[in-house]
Structures are given as structure tokens and as C-alpha cells.
Amino acid sequence: MALLPADGFVAQFMTQDGDRYTEPLICWREDDTCVYGMVLHKGSLRRAEALNGFLNYRTAEEQSECRLHAVG
């Protein structure tokens, strides 16, 4: 297992009401052939993919562009 920096990346989630939000990635966790984004959830590091509502990983720039397109 290796922990790698994840500066500039976020995990995108969707609530039950259909609202989207992001959480910054703390690091990437590499296990053999898989890489997972880790977020801080209730005081501990958790795999973003294991949390309810996970959609995808994005860069912070992609998230900003996404918001601009949604508004305009």
C-alpha cells in the first residue's frame, strides 16, 4: 500500500435530493492494481468510492468549469 498526494483533486457526490457537492481528496491510496481517492469523513480517512452518493473523481478545475456551465 502506498499513499500518494492528491493535490487539486476532488470526489463528487450526489445527495438523495439530486444536489451535487464535492469533497477534496486528501490522498490517493494505491493497493496492488487499484487506486482509490481518500477523503476525510467524520474524522477519519475513508475511500470516497465507499461513501453513499459517490459519482466520480474530478480535478478542481473541472469542478469550477462544471459550475460555470450550470449557471450560464
C-alpha positions in Angstrom: 0.0 0.0 0.0 1.2 3.5 -0.9 -0.2 6.9 -0.2 0.3 9.4 -2.9 -0.6 13.2 -2.9 -3.9 14.2 -4.4 -3.5 18.0 -4.6 -6.1 19.6 -6.9 -8.5 16.6 -7.0 -12.0 16.2 -5.6 -14.6 13.5 -5.2 -18.0 14.4 -6.5 -21.1 13.1 -4.7 -24.9 13.4 -5.1 -27.4 13.7 -2.3 -30.7 11.9 -2.3 -32.4 15.2 -3.4 -30.2 15.3 -6.5 -27.8 18.0 -5.4 -24.1 17.6 -6.2 -21.3 18.5 -3.9 -17.5 17.8 -3.7 -15.0 16.9 -1.1 -11.3 17.5 -1.5 -9.2 14.4 -1.8 -6.6 14.1 1.0 -4.5 11.5 -0.9 -4.6 8.6 -3.3 -4.2 5.0 -1.9 -2.6 2.5 -4.2 -3.3 -1.2 -3.4 -1.7 -3.6 -5.9 -3.7 -2.9 -9.1 -6.3 -0.4 -7.7 -6.0 3.3 -6.8 -8.6 4.9 -4.5 -9.2 8.5 -3.6 -9.3 9.1 0.2 -11.5 11.8 1.8 -11.8 12.9 5.4 -15.2 11.7 6.6 -16.4 12.1 10.2 -12.8 12.5 11.4 -11.2 9.5 9.6 -9.8 8.8 6.1 -12.3 6.8 4.0 -12.3 5.6 0.4 -14.5 8.1 -1.5 -16.0 5.2 -3.6 -17.3 3.5 -0.4 -19.4 6.5 0.7 -23.0 7.0 -0.3 -23.7 9.1 -3.3 -20.2 8.8 -4.9 -20.2 9.8 -8.6 -16.6 10.3 -9.8 -13.2 12.0 -9.3 -12.5 15.4 -10.8 -9.8 18.0 -10.8 -10.6 21.2 -9.0 -10.5 23.0 -12.4 -13.1 20.6 -13.9 -15.4 21.3 -10.9 -15.1 25.1 -11.5 -15.9 24.7 -15.2 -18.9 22.5 -14.3 -20.4 25.1 -12.1 -19.9 27.8 -14.7 -21.7 25.8 -17.3 -24.5 25.0 -14.9 -25.0 28.7 -14.1 -24.7 30.0 -17.7 
